[in-house]
Structure formats: C-alpha cells, structure tokens
Amino acid sequence: MSYGALRKECLEAVRQWPGCETVGGIQIIRENTPGGFSVRGTLYGKADKKIADRAINCVQRENRRRFHLNANRGDCHDQPSIVPNK
C-alpha cells in the first residue's frame, strides 16, 4: 500500500465521524519506531478541531494495528511502503 492510499483510507475514516465531514487534509508522518507512523490533521474545514483530533487519533490507532511502514533501502527517491501487520 502506498502513502497516498493510506492517507486516502485514513481521511475517509475520519470523515465518517459525526462533525468531521469537512476535514480536508491529513499527513502521514514516519516515526523513529520500527514501522511506526502517525497521522496529523492539516485542514479541518468547519469541523471542531477537538472532535477532529479525537477522530484522527482513533483512526491512527486502528491503522497502526493493521499496517506498518517498511523502509526501502534502494534509491534515495524510493518512498517507504506500507505493509500489513502479520
């Protein structure tokens, strides 16, 4: 799964929460832990920031259980891939 696909999946899940339908953008950020990543809200629209942040944290927790980032060791332009947890 690519970064774009994970970002799209997370954004769709956040928009399912009541009051978060207008959230317009999120970021996937790689963490120092092996396979770790976090999700951060960037465009909230008319959504309440507190509720949107709660939704983002829930979606982040759910997707961390399902996926982890796998760093490519090739060219510097290679992006890390996202693979399902076993």
Jmol script that loads the backbone (N, CA, C; Angstrom):
load data "model"
ATOM      1  N   MET A   1       0.848  -1.174   0.000  1.00  0.00           N
ATOM      2  CA  MET A   1       0.000   0.000   0.000  1.00  0.00           C
ATOM      3  C   MET A   1       0.894   1.237   0.000  1.00  0.00           C
ATOM      4  N   SER A   2       0.539   2.213  -0.768  1.00  0.00           N
ATOM      5  CA  SER A   2       1.350   3.422  -0.863  1.00  0.00           C
ATOM      6  C   SER A   2       0.933   4.440   0.201  1.00  0.00           C
ATOM      7  N   TYR A   3       1.769   5.462   0.372  1.00  0.00           N
ATOM      8  CA  TYR A   3       1.432   6.548   1.279  1.00  0.00           C
ATOM      9  C   TYR A   3       0.093   7.169   0.893  1.00  0.00           C
ATOM     10  N   GLY A   4      -0.081   7.399  -0.394  1.00  0.00           N
ATOM     11  CA  GLY A   4      -1.317   8.021  -0.876  1.00  0.00           C
ATOM     12  C   GLY A   4      -2.543   7.196  -0.547  1.00  0.00           C
ATOM     13  N   ALA A   5      -2.436   5.893  -0.704  1.00  0.00           N
ATOM     14  CA  ALA A   5      -3.565   5.010  -0.404  1.00  0.00           C
ATOM     15  C   ALA A   5      -3.873   5.008   1.092  1.00  0.00           C
ATOM     16  N   LEU A   6      -2.828   4.977   1.929  1.00  0.00           N
ATOM     17  CA  LEU A   6      -3.046   5.017   3.374  1.00  0.00           C
ATOM     18  C   LEU A   6      -3.653   6.355   3.787  1.00  0.00           C
ATOM     19  N   ARG A   7      -3.165   7.441   3.217  1.00  0.00           N
ATOM     20  CA  ARG A   7      -3.699   8.765   3.534  1.00  0.00           C
ATOM     21  C   ARG A   7      -5.171   8.858   3.138  1.00  0.00           C
ATOM     22  N   LYS A   8      -5.504   8.324   1.962  1.00  0.00           N
ATOM     23  CA  LYS A   8      -6.886   8.350   1.489  1.00  0.00           C
ATOM     24  C   LYS A   8      -7.782   7.519   2.404  1.00  0.00           C
ATOM     25  N   GLU A   9      -7.317   6.348   2.792  1.00  0.00           N
ATOM     26  CA  GLU A   9      -8.095   5.484   3.675  1.00  0.00           C
ATOM     27  C   GLU A   9      -8.326   6.143   5.032  1.00  0.00           C
ATOM     28  N   CYS A  10      -7.278   6.757   5.578  1.00  0.00           N
ATOM     29  CA  CYS A  10      -7.405   7.432   6.873  1.00  0.00           C
ATOM     30  C   CYS A  10      -8.353   8.626   6.783  1.00  0.00           C
ATOM     31  N   LEU A  11      -8.245   9.395   5.719  1.00  0.00           N
ATOM     32  CA  LEU A  11      -9.101  10.568   5.553  1.00  0.00           C
ATOM     33  C   LEU A  11     -10.565  10.157   5.434  1.00  0.00           C
ATOM     34  N   GLU A  12     -10.839   9.093   4.681  1.00  0.00           N
ATOM     35  CA  GLU A  12     -12.217   8.606   4.546  1.00  0.00           C
ATOM     36  C   GLU A  12     -12.758   8.141   5.892  1.00  0.00           C
ATOM     37  N   ALA A  13     -11.914   7.484   6.690  1.00  0.00           N
ATOM     38  CA  ALA A  13     -12.349   7.018   8.012  1.00  0.00           C
ATOM     39  C   ALA A  13     -12.630   8.195   8.943  1.00  0.00           C
ATOM     40  N   VAL A  14     -11.809   9.242   8.885  1.00  0.00           N
ATOM     41  CA  VAL A  14     -12.024  10.421   9.727  1.00  0.00           C
ATOM     42  C   VAL A  14     -13.332  11.102   9.333  1.00  0.00           C
ATOM     43  N   ARG A  15     -13.603  11.185   8.047  1.00  0.00           N
ATOM     44  CA  ARG A  15     -14.823  11.853   7.578  1.00  0.00           C
ATOM     45  C   ARG A  15     -16.093  11.101   7.960  1.00  0.00           C
ATOM     46  N   GLN A  16     -15.988   9.854   8.374  1.00  0.00           N
ATOM     47  CA  GLN A  16     -17.155   9.092   8.816  1.00  0.00           C
ATOM     48  C   GLN A  16     -17.633   9.529  10.204  1.00  0.00           C
ATOM     49  N   TRP A  17     -16.761  10.173  10.962  1.00  0.00           N
ATOM     50  CA  TRP A  17     -17.132  10.619  12.302  1.00  0.00           C
ATOM     51  C   TRP A  17     -18.094  11.795  12.211  1.00  0.00           C
ATOM     52  N   PRO A  18     -19.108  11.820  13.065  1.00  0.00           N
ATOM     53  CA  PRO A  18     -20.051  12.963  13.066  1.00  0.00           C
ATOM     54  C   PRO A  18     -19.321  14.277  13.361  1.00  0.00           C
ATOM     55  N   GLY A  19     -19.587  15.267  12.539  1.00  0.00           N
ATOM     56  CA  GLY A  19     -18.964  16.574  12.711  1.00  0.00           C
ATOM     57  C   GLY A  19     -17.627  16.716  12.015  1.00  0.00           C
ATOM     58  N   CYS A  20     -17.108  15.646  11.414  1.00  0.00           N
ATOM     59  CA  CYS A  20     -15.790  15.687  10.771  1.00  0.00           C
ATOM     60  C   CYS A  20     -15.881  15.556   9.253  1.00  0.00           C
ATOM     61  N   GLU A  21     -17.057  15.753   8.707  1.00  0.00           N
ATOM     62  CA  GLU A  21     -17.260  15.582   7.265  1.00  0.00           C
ATOM     63  C   GLU A  21     -16.457  16.577   6.438  1.00  0.00           C
ATOM     64  N   THR A  22     -16.086  17.717   7.026  1.00  0.00           N
ATOM     65  CA  THR A  22     -15.389  18.755   6.267  1.00  0.00           C
ATOM     66  C   THR A  22     -13.874  18.724   6.448  1.00  0.00           C
ATOM     67  N   VAL A  23     -13.353  17.729   7.170  1.00  0.00           N
ATOM     68  CA  VAL A  23     -11.895  17.625   7.308  1.00  0.00           C
ATOM     69  C   VAL A  23     -11.320  17.433   5.908  1.00  0.00           C
ATOM     70  N   GLY A  24     -10.374  18.301   5.533  1.00  0.00           N
ATOM     71  CA  GLY A  24      -9.890  18.313   4.162  1.00  0.00           C
ATOM     72  C   GLY A  24      -8.510  17.734   3.949  1.00  0.00           C
ATOM     73  N   GLY A  25      -7.705  17.591   5.002  1.00  0.00           N
ATOM     74  CA  GLY A  25      -6.355  17.096   4.777  1.00  0.00           C
ATOM     75  C   GLY A  25      -5.722  16.519   6.023  1.00  0.00           C
ATOM     76  N   ILE A  26      -4.924  15.460   5.816  1.00  0.00           N
ATOM     77  CA  ILE A  26      -4.148  14.857   6.889  1.00  0.00           C
ATOM     78  C   ILE A  26      -2.755  14.551   6.353  1.00  0.00           C
ATOM     79  N   GLN A  27      -1.814  14.366   7.268  1.00  0.00           N
ATOM     80  CA  GLN A  27      -0.448  13.990   6.903  1.00  0.00           C
ATOM     81  C   GLN A  27      -0.117  12.666   7.556  1.00  0.00           C
ATOM     82  N   ILE A  28       0.637  11.829   6.842  1.00  0.00           N
ATOM     83  CA  ILE A  28       1.197  10.602   7.402  1.00  0.00           C
ATOM     84  C   ILE A  28       2.664  10.906   7.697  1.00  0.00           C
ATOM     85  N   ILE A  29       3.073  10.767   8.959  1.00  0.00           N
ATOM     86  CA  ILE A  29       4.425  11.118   9.374  1.00  0.00           C
ATOM     87  C   ILE A  29       5.123   9.875   9.887  1.00  0.00           C
ATOM     88  N   ARG A  30       6.303   9.601   9.342  1.00  0.00           N
ATOM     89  CA  ARG A  30       7.086   8.448   9.768  1.00  0.00           C
ATOM     90  C   ARG A  30       7.688   8.721  11.143  1.00  0.00           C
ATOM     91  N   GLU A  31       7.683   7.705  12.013  1.00  0.00           N
ATOM     92  CA  GLU A  31       8.253   7.833  13.343  1.00  0.00           C
ATOM     93  C   GLU A  31       9.532   7.023  13.449  1.00  0.00           C
ATOM     94  N   ASN A  32      10.272   7.241  14.537  1.00  0.00           N
ATOM     95  CA  ASN A  32      11.535   6.545  14.739  1.00  0.00           C
ATOM     96  C   ASN A  32      11.367   5.080  15.119  1.00  0.00           C
ATOM     97  N   THR A  33      10.199   4.708  15.633  1.00  0.00           N
ATOM     98  CA  THR A  33       9.980   3.312  15.999  1.00  0.00           C
ATOM     99  C   THR A  33       9.902   2.469  14.730  1.00  0.00           C
ATOM    100  N   PRO A  34      10.316   1.211  14.779  1.00  0.00           N
ATOM    101  CA  PRO A  34      10.263   0.364  13.589  1.00  0.00           C
ATOM    102  C   PRO A  34       8.829   0.222  13.065  1.00  0.00           C
ATOM    103  N   GLY A  35       8.623   0.646  11.843  1.00  0.00           N
ATOM    104  CA  GLY A  35       7.311   0.537  11.222  1.00  0.00           C
ATOM    105  C   GLY A  35       6.288   1.542  11.715  1.00  0.00           C
ATOM    106  N   GLY A  36       6.689   2.484  12.562  1.00  0.00           N
ATOM    107  CA  GLY A  36       5.741   3.411  13.167  1.00  0.00           C
ATOM    108  C   GLY A  36       5.433   4.617  12.291  1.00  0.00           C
ATOM    109  N   PHE A  37       4.235   5.108  12.424  1.00  0.00           N
ATOM    110  CA  PHE A  37       3.829   6.332  11.741  1.00  0.00           C
ATOM    111  C   PHE A  37       2.738   6.993  12.570  1.00  0.00           C
ATOM    112  N   SER A  38       2.517   8.264  12.318  1.00  0.00           N
ATOM    113  CA  SER A  38       1.435   8.975  12.983  1.00  0.00           C
ATOM    114  C   SER A  38       0.647   9.745  11.932  1.00  0.00           C
ATOM    115  N   VAL A  39      -0.566  10.110  12.302  1.00  0.00           N
ATOM    116  CA  VAL A  39      -1.465  10.842  11.419  1.00  0.00           C
ATOM    117  C   VAL A  39      -1.716  12.199  12.064  1.00  0.00           C
ATOM    118  N   ARG A  40      -1.617  13.258  11.268  1.00  0.00           N
ATOM    119  CA  ARG A  40      -1.798  14.615  11.777  1.00  0.00           C
ATOM    120  C   ARG A  40      -2.787  15.363  10.899  1.00  0.00           C
ATOM    121  N   GLY A  41      -3.706  16.080  11.515  1.00  0.00           N
ATOM    122  CA  GLY A  41      -4.671  16.883  10.767  1.00  0.00           C
ATOM    123  C   GLY A  41      -4.049  18.167  10.268  1.00  0.00           C
ATOM    124  N   THR A  42      -4.349  18.537   9.029  1.00  0.00           N
ATOM    125  CA  THR A  42      -3.803  19.775   8.476  1.00  0.00           C
ATOM    126  C   THR A  42      -4.897  20.751   8.055  1.00  0.00           C
ATOM    127  N   LEU A  43      -5.988  20.255   7.511  1.00  0.00           N
ATOM    128  CA  LEU A  43      -7.095  21.114   7.079  1.00  0.00           C
ATOM    129  C   LEU A  43      -8.377  20.627   7.739  1.00  0.00           C
ATOM    130  N   TYR A  44      -8.926  21.433   8.641  1.00  0.00           N
ATOM    131  CA  TYR A  44     -10.086  20.997   9.413  1.00  0.00           C
ATOM    132  C   TYR A  44     -11.420  21.440   8.814  1.00  0.00           C
ATOM    133  N   GLY A  45     -11.395  22.412   7.931  1.00  0.00           N
ATOM    134  CA  GLY A  45     -12.655  22.912   7.378  1.00  0.00           C
ATOM    135  C   GLY A  45     -13.503  23.513   8.485  1.00  0.00           C
ATOM    136  N   LYS A  46     -14.802  23.180   8.505  1.00  0.00           N
ATOM    137  CA  LYS A  46     -15.714  23.693   9.535  1.00  0.00           C
ATOM    138  C   LYS A  46     -15.826  22.742  10.716  1.00  0.00           C
ATOM    139  N   ALA A  47     -15.043  21.663  10.709  1.00  0.00           N
ATOM    140  CA  ALA A  47     -15.094  20.692  11.803  1.00  0.00           C
ATOM    141  C   ALA A  47     -14.483  21.271  13.067  1.00  0.00           C
ATOM    142  N   ASP A  48     -15.031  20.878  14.212  1.00  0.00           N
ATOM    143  CA  ASP A  48     -14.476  21.266  15.507  1.00  0.00           C
ATOM    144  C   ASP A  48     -13.117  20.577  15.660  1.00  0.00           C
ATOM    145  N   LYS A  49     -12.081  21.356  15.927  1.00  0.00           N
ATOM    146  CA  LYS A  49     -10.722  20.807  15.981  1.00  0.00           C
ATOM    147  C   LYS A  49     -10.583  19.705  17.026  1.00  0.00           C
ATOM    148  N   LYS A  50     -11.215  19.877  18.179  1.00  0.00           N
ATOM    149  CA  LYS A  50     -11.107  18.883  19.246  1.00  0.00           C
ATOM    150  C   LYS A  50     -11.723  17.546  18.825  1.00  0.00           C
ATOM    151  N   ILE A  51     -12.893  17.593  18.205  1.00  0.00           N
ATOM    152  CA  ILE A  51     -13.552  16.360  17.753  1.00  0.00           C
ATOM    153  C   ILE A  51     -12.759  15.734  16.614  1.00  0.00           C
ATOM    154  N   ALA A  52     -12.273  16.557  15.690  1.00  0.00           N
ATOM    155  CA  ALA A  52     -11.494  16.032  14.562  1.00  0.00           C
ATOM    156  C   ALA A  52     -10.199  15.386  15.046  1.00  0.00           C
ATOM    157  N   ASP A  53      -9.531  15.995  16.019  1.00  0.00           N
ATOM    158  CA  ASP A  53      -8.311  15.404  16.562  1.00  0.00           C
ATOM    159  C   ASP A  53      -8.597  14.067  17.243  1.00  0.00           C
ATOM    160  N   ARG A  54      -9.723  13.978  17.930  1.00  0.00           N
ATOM    161  CA  ARG A  54     -10.116  12.712  18.554  1.00  0.00           C
ATOM    162  C   ARG A  54     -10.347  11.640  17.485  1.00  0.00           C
ATOM    163  N   ALA A  55     -11.017  12.013  16.392  1.00  0.00           N
ATOM    164  CA  ALA A  55     -11.254  11.074  15.297  1.00  0.00           C
ATOM    165  C   ALA A  55      -9.938  10.644  14.653  1.00  0.00           C
ATOM    166  N   ILE A  56      -9.034  11.584  14.452  1.00  0.00           N
ATOM    167  CA  ILE A  56      -7.738  11.287  13.847  1.00  0.00           C
ATOM    168  C   ILE A  56      -6.941  10.335  14.722  1.00  0.00           C
ATOM    169  N   ASN A  57      -6.954  10.565  16.037  1.00  0.00           N
ATOM    170  CA  ASN A  57      -6.234   9.671  16.949  1.00  0.00           C
ATOM    171  C   ASN A  57      -6.806   8.259  16.922  1.00  0.00           C
ATOM    172  N   CYS A  58      -8.110   8.146  16.852  1.00  0.00           N
ATOM    173  CA  CYS A  58      -8.751   6.833  16.793  1.00  0.00           C
ATOM    174  C   CYS A  58      -8.379   6.110  15.497  1.00  0.00           C
ATOM    175  N   VAL A  59      -8.444   6.824  14.384  1.00  0.00           N
ATOM    176  CA  VAL A  59      -8.096   6.236  13.084  1.00  0.00           C
ATOM    177  C   VAL A  59      -6.621   5.846  13.063  1.00  0.00           C
ATOM    178  N   GLN A  60      -5.770   6.671  13.646  1.00  0.00           N
ATOM    179  CA  GLN A  60      -4.339   6.369  13.716  1.00  0.00           C
ATOM    180  C   GLN A  60      -4.108   5.070  14.481  1.00  0.00           C
ATOM    181  N   ARG A  61      -4.740   4.932  15.639  1.00  0.00           N
ATOM    182  CA  ARG A  61      -4.598   3.713  16.446  1.00  0.00           C
ATOM    183  C   ARG A  61      -5.048   2.474  15.674  1.00  0.00           C
ATOM    184  N   GLU A  62      -6.187   2.601  15.008  1.00  0.00           N
ATOM    185  CA  GLU A  62      -6.737   1.486  14.233  1.00  0.00           C
ATOM    186  C   GLU A  62      -5.798   1.073  13.103  1.00  0.00           C
ATOM    187  N   ASN A  63      -5.263   2.042  12.385  1.00  0.00           N
ATOM    188  CA  ASN A  63      -4.404   1.725  11.245  1.00  0.00           C
ATOM    189  C   ASN A  63      -3.005   1.287  11.670  1.00  0.00           C
ATOM    190  N   ARG A  64      -2.541   1.713  12.828  1.00  0.00           N
ATOM    191  CA  ARG A  64      -1.250   1.221  13.326  1.00  0.00           C
ATOM    192  C   ARG A  64      -1.321  -0.269  13.620  1.00  0.00           C
ATOM    193  N   ARG A  65      -2.485  -0.733  14.047  1.00  0.00           N
ATOM    194  CA  ARG A  65      -2.648  -2.169  14.302  1.00  0.00           C
ATOM    195  C   ARG A  65      -2.645  -2.960  13.001  1.00  0.00           C
ATOM    196  N   ARG A  66      -3.110  -2.339  11.928  1.00  0.00           N
ATOM    197  CA  ARG A  66      -3.241  -3.044  10.647  1.00  0.00           C
ATOM    198  C   ARG A  66      -2.006  -2.941   9.760  1.00  0.00           C
ATOM    199  N   PHE A  67      -1.285  -1.831   9.820  1.00  0.00           N
ATOM    200  CA  PHE A  67      -0.176  -1.593   8.905  1.00  0.00           C
ATOM    201  C   PHE A  67       1.061  -1.114   9.645  1.00  0.00           C
ATOM    202  N   HIS A  68       2.224  -1.291   9.024  1.00  0.00           N
ATOM    203  CA  HIS A  68       3.439  -0.634   9.492  1.00  0.00           C
ATOM    204  C   HIS A  68       4.265  -0.234   8.276  1.00  0.00           C
ATOM    205  N   LEU A  69       5.039   0.843   8.423  1.00  0.00           N
ATOM    206  CA  LEU A  69       5.866   1.338   7.327  1.00  0.00           C
ATOM    207  C   LEU A  69       7.103   0.457   7.178  1.00  0.00           C
ATOM    208  N   ASN A  70       7.443   0.166   5.957  1.00  0.00           N
ATOM    209  CA  ASN A  70       8.594  -0.659   5.657  1.00  0.00           C
ATOM    210  C   ASN A  70       9.543   0.187   4.810  1.00  0.00           C
ATOM    211  N   ALA A  71      10.712   0.540   5.350  1.00  0.00           N
ATOM    212  CA  ALA A  71      11.637   1.431   4.640  1.00  0.00           C
ATOM    213  C   ALA A  71      12.319   0.700   3.489  1.00  0.00           C
ATOM    214  N   ASN A  72      12.296   1.322   2.323  1.00  0.00           N
ATOM    215  CA  ASN A  72      13.039   0.795   1.177  1.00  0.00           C
ATOM    216  C   ASN A  72      14.495   1.186   1.326  1.00  0.00           C
ATOM    217  N   ARG A  73      15.386   0.321   0.920  1.00  0.00           N
ATOM    218  CA  ARG A  73      16.820   0.590   1.068  1.00  0.00           C
ATOM    219  C   ARG A  73      17.482   0.920  -0.273  1.00  0.00           C
ATOM    220  N   GLY A  74      16.685   1.215  -1.285  1.00  0.00           N
ATOM    221  CA  GLY A  74      17.238   1.474  -2.613  1.00  0.00           C
ATOM    222  C   GLY A  74      17.602   2.927  -2.815  1.00  0.00           C
ATOM    223  N   ASP A  75      17.198   3.452  -3.920  1.00  0.00           N
ATOM    224  CA  ASP A  75      17.472   4.827  -4.317  1.00  0.00           C
ATOM    225  C   ASP A  75      16.895   5.806  -3.292  1.00  0.00           C
ATOM    226  N   CYS A  76      17.513   6.970  -3.166  1.00  0.00           N
ATOM    227  CA  CYS A  76      17.045   7.959  -2.197  1.00  0.00           C
ATOM    228  C   CYS A  76      15.640   8.469  -2.537  1.00  0.00           C
ATOM    229  N   HIS A  77      15.190   8.273  -3.785  1.00  0.00           N
ATOM    230  CA  HIS A  77      13.870   8.731  -4.190  1.00  0.00           C
ATOM    231  C   HIS A  77      12.788   7.710  -3.887  1.00  0.00           C
ATOM    232  N   ASP A  78      13.178   6.514  -3.432  1.00  0.00           N
ATOM    233  CA  ASP A  78      12.196   5.494  -3.078  1.00  0.00           C
ATOM    234  C   ASP A  78      11.427   5.958  -1.843  1.00  0.00           C
ATOM    235  N   GLN A  79      10.131   5.785  -1.868  1.00  0.00           N
ATOM    236  CA  GLN A  79       9.331   6.094  -0.692  1.00  0.00           C
ATOM    237  C   GLN A  79       9.103   4.817   0.094  1.00  0.00           C
ATOM    238  N   PRO A  80       9.051   4.903   1.425  1.00  0.00           N
ATOM    239  CA  PRO A  80       8.748   3.706   2.210  1.00  0.00           C
ATOM    240  C   PRO A  80       7.395   3.147   1.821  1.00  0.00           C
ATOM    241  N   SER A  81       7.255   1.846   1.849  1.00  0.00           N
ATOM    242  CA  SER A  81       5.982   1.230   1.544  1.00  0.00           C
ATOM    243  C   SER A  81       5.283   0.856   2.839  1.00  0.00           C
ATOM    244  N   ILE A  82       4.005   0.633   2.747  1.00  0.00           N
ATOM    245  CA  ILE A  82       3.197   0.292   3.909  1.00  0.00           C
ATOM    246  C   ILE A  82       2.729  -1.134   3.719  1.00  0.00           C
ATOM    247  N   VAL A  83       3.040  -1.997   4.691  1.00  0.00           N
ATOM    248  CA  VAL A  83       2.687  -3.403   4.567  1.00  0.00           C
ATOM    249  C   VAL A  83       1.795  -3.812   5.737  1.00  0.00           C
ATOM    250  N   PRO A  84       0.883  -4.770   5.509  1.00  0.00           N
ATOM    251  CA  PRO A  84       0.007  -5.234   6.600  1.00  0.00           C
ATOM    252  C   PRO A  84       0.824  -5.908   7.699  1.00  0.00           C
ATOM    253  N   ASN A  85       0.379  -5.740   8.935  1.00  0.00           N
ATOM    254  CA  ASN A  85       0.986  -6.448  10.059  1.00  0.00           C
ATOM    255  C   ASN A  85       0.599  -7.914   9.979  1.00  0.00           C
ATOM    256  N   LYS A  86       1.482  -8.770  10.476  1.00  0.00           N
ATOM    257  CA  LYS A  86       1.189 -10.203  10.440  1.00  0.00           C
ATOM    258  C   LYS A  86       0.591 -10.668  11.715  1.00  0.00           C
TER     259      LYS A  86
END
end "model"
wireframe off; spacefill off
backbone 0.3
color backbone group
